[in-house]
Amino acid sequence: MTLSPALMNPAAPSGTTLVPIPIRAGLVFAAIAPVAAGALLFARSGHAAPLVVTPVVALGVAAITSPALYIALAATGGAPSPAVVARAVAMALAAFGIALAGLLLPTAFLSLSAVSPWTAVAVVSTALGAAALIALVRLGSELDLRGLAGRGVLVVWAMSAVGVAGRLWFDVLVEVMHVQHG
């Protein structure tokens, strides 16, 4: 799969290309790695909810909010085609999966050896957040939005998606940890 040239960031030299991502493997990791992250919390809490909730929050929020991103970009008048946006979202999900898969081993070590279950929550949440940040950077690079309006839409959408995911994640974790350790 060939990637078209895109700017990694505004300061990058013109013509910089994105590092290729094995999209199929990345999407498989995106489906499996959140379950593994949830399994780390299950191991600490004994509550099965994180096994289901982690992938639902990680992937569900992206799936549900992505159409809003396209609609908002279209409203600015400079939206890429739906196919470009769909491909960019798929590449961002692949980047999320690869990043989270790479973070799982140190996350497992830190969360399973932590003294407090809340430390395990913090470690797993940090790994998920880091993978999400990598995905957002990749999404922005794939979309290659040139105008201020498009970039603003991406930032507002990202803040909204992270806010929704964070709220869902927090609510579930408080309930799980309260039931098990309250």
C-alpha positions as CSV (number, residue, x, y, z in Angstrom):
1,M,0.0,0.0,0.0
2,T,1.5,3.3,-1.1
3,L,1.0,6.4,1.0
4,S,0.6,9.8,-0.5
5,P,2.9,12.5,0.7
6,A,1.6,14.3,3.7
7,L,3.0,16.7,6.3
8,M,3.8,15.0,9.6
9,N,3.5,18.4,11.3
10,P,3.5,22.1,10.2
11,A,7.2,22.4,10.7
12,A,8.1,19.4,8.6
13,P,9.8,19.9,5.3
14,S,7.5,19.7,2.2
15,G,7.1,16.3,0.7
16,T,7.6,14.4,4.0
17,T,5.9,11.0,3.7
18,L,4.2,9.1,6.5
19,V,5.8,6.0,7.8
20,P,3.8,3.0,6.4
21,I,1.7,1.1,8.8
22,P,0.6,-2.5,8.2
23,I,-3.0,-1.6,8.2
24,R,-4.5,-5.1,8.4
25,A,-2.2,-6.1,11.3
26,G,-2.9,-2.7,13.0
27,L,-6.6,-3.2,12.8
28,V,-6.3,-6.7,14.3
29,F,-4.2,-5.2,17.1
30,A,-6.8,-2.5,17.5
31,A,-9.5,-5.2,18.1
32,I,-7.4,-7.4,20.4
33,A,-5.1,-5.0,22.4
34,P,-8.0,-3.2,24.2
35,V,-9.3,-6.6,25.4
36,A,-5.8,-7.4,26.7
37,A,-5.7,-4.0,28.5
38,G,-9.0,-4.8,30.0
39,A,-7.7,-8.2,31.0
40,L,-5.0,-6.5,33.1
41,L,-7.7,-4.7,35.1
42,F,-9.7,-7.9,35.3
43,A,-6.6,-9.6,36.8
44,R,-6.4,-6.8,39.5
45,S,-10.1,-6.3,40.2
46,G,-11.7,-9.7,39.5
47,H,-14.5,-7.9,37.7
48,A,-15.1,-8.9,34.1
49,A,-16.5,-5.5,33.0
50,P,-13.1,-4.1,31.7
51,L,-12.8,-7.0,29.3
52,V,-15.8,-5.8,27.4
53,V,-15.8,-2.1,28.3
54,T,-12.2,-1.3,27.2
55,P,-12.7,-2.3,23.5
56,V,-16.2,-0.8,23.5
57,V,-14.9,2.6,24.7
58,A,-11.7,2.5,22.6
59,L,-13.3,1.5,19.4
60,G,-16.9,2.5,19.9
61,V,-16.3,6.1,20.5
62,A,-14.1,6.4,17.4
63,A,-16.8,4.6,15.3
64,I,-19.7,6.7,16.6
65,T,-17.9,10.0,16.4
66,S,-16.1,9.6,13.1
67,P,-19.1,10.6,11.0
68,A,-19.4,13.8,13.0
69,L,-15.8,14.6,12.1
70,Y,-16.5,14.2,8.4
71,I,-19.7,16.3,8.6
72,A,-17.9,19.1,10.5
73,L,-15.0,19.0,8.0
74,A,-17.6,19.2,5.1
75,A,-19.2,22.2,6.8
76,T,-15.9,24.1,6.6
77,G,-15.9,23.6,2.8
78,G,-12.5,21.9,2.7
79,A,-13.3,18.4,3.6
80,P,-11.4,15.5,2.0
81,S,-13.5,12.9,0.2
82,P,-15.4,10.4,2.4
83,A,-13.0,7.7,1.1
84,V,-10.0,9.7,2.3
85,V,-11.6,10.3,5.7
86,A,-12.5,6.7,6.1
87,R,-9.0,5.6,5.1
88,A,-7.5,8.1,7.6
89,V,-9.7,6.8,10.4
90,A,-8.7,3.2,9.5
91,M,-5.0,4.2,9.6
92,A,-5.5,6.0,12.9
93,L,-7.2,2.9,14.4
94,A,-4.3,0.8,13.1
95,A,-1.8,3.2,14.7
96,F,-3.8,2.9,17.9
97,G,-3.7,-0.9,17.8
98,I,0.0,-1.1,17.1
99,A,0.9,1.5,19.7
100,L,-1.3,-0.2,22.4
101,A,0.1,-3.6,21.5
102,G,3.6,-2.3,22.0
103,L,2.7,-0.8,25.3
104,L,1.0,-3.9,26.7
105,L,4.1,-5.7,28.0
106,P,5.4,-2.8,30.1
107,T,1.8,-2.0,31.1
108,A,1.3,-5.6,32.3
109,F,4.5,-5.5,34.3
110,L,3.6,-2.2,36.0
111,S,-0.1,-2.9,36.6
112,L,0.3,-6.4,37.8
113,S,3.2,-5.6,40.2
114,A,1.6,-2.4,41.5
115,V,0.7,-2.3,45.2
116,S,-2.6,-0.6,44.7
117,P,-5.3,-1.6,42.3
118,W,-5.8,2.2,41.5
119,T,-2.1,2.2,40.3
120,A,-3.0,-0.5,37.9
121,V,-6.0,1.6,36.7
122,A,-3.7,4.6,36.2
123,V,-1.1,2.6,34.3
124,V,-3.6,1.0,32.0
125,S,-5.4,4.3,31.5
126,T,-2.1,6.0,30.6
127,A,-1.3,3.3,28.0
128,L,-4.7,3.7,26.4
129,G,-4.3,7.5,26.5
130,A,-0.8,7.3,24.9
131,A,-2.1,5.0,22.1
132,A,-5.1,7.3,21.5
133,L,-2.7,10.3,21.3
134,I,-0.6,8.5,18.7
135,A,-3.8,7.7,16.8
136,L,-4.9,11.3,16.8
137,V,-1.6,12.5,15.5
138,R,-1.7,9.9,12.8
139,L,-5.3,10.9,11.9
140,G,-4.3,14.5,11.6
141,S,-1.3,13.5,9.4
142,E,-3.4,11.3,7.2
143,L,-6.1,14.0,6.7
144,D,-3.4,16.5,5.9
145,L,-5.7,19.4,6.7
146,R,-4.2,22.7,5.4
147,G,-6.6,25.3,6.6
148,L,-7.1,26.7,10.0
149,A,-10.8,25.8,10.0
150,G,-10.1,22.1,9.2
151,R,-7.5,21.8,11.9
152,G,-9.8,23.5,14.4
153,V,-12.5,21.0,13.6
154,L,-10.1,18.2,14.1
155,V,-9.0,19.6,17.5
156,V,-12.5,20.2,18.7
157,W,-13.6,16.7,17.5
158,A,-10.6,15.1,19.2
159,M,-11.4,16.9,22.5
160,S,-15.0,15.8,22.2
161,A,-14.1,12.2,21.5
162,V,-11.5,12.0,24.2
163,G,-14.0,13.7,26.6
164,V,-16.7,11.1,25.8
165,A,-14.3,8.2,26.1
166,G,-12.8,9.5,29.3
167,R,-16.1,10.0,30.9
168,L,-17.3,6.5,30.0
169,W,-14.0,5.0,31.1
170,F,-14.0,6.8,34.4
171,D,-17.6,5.9,35.2
172,V,-16.9,2.2,34.6
173,L,-13.7,2.1,36.5
174,V,-15.1,3.9,39.5
175,E,-18.0,1.4,39.6
176,V,-15.6,-1.6,39.1
177,M,-13.1,-0.5,41.7
178,H,-15.7,0.6,44.2
179,V,-17.5,-2.7,44.0
180,Q,-14.3,-4.7,44.4
181,H,-12.3,-2.4,46.8
182,G,-14.8,0.0,48.3
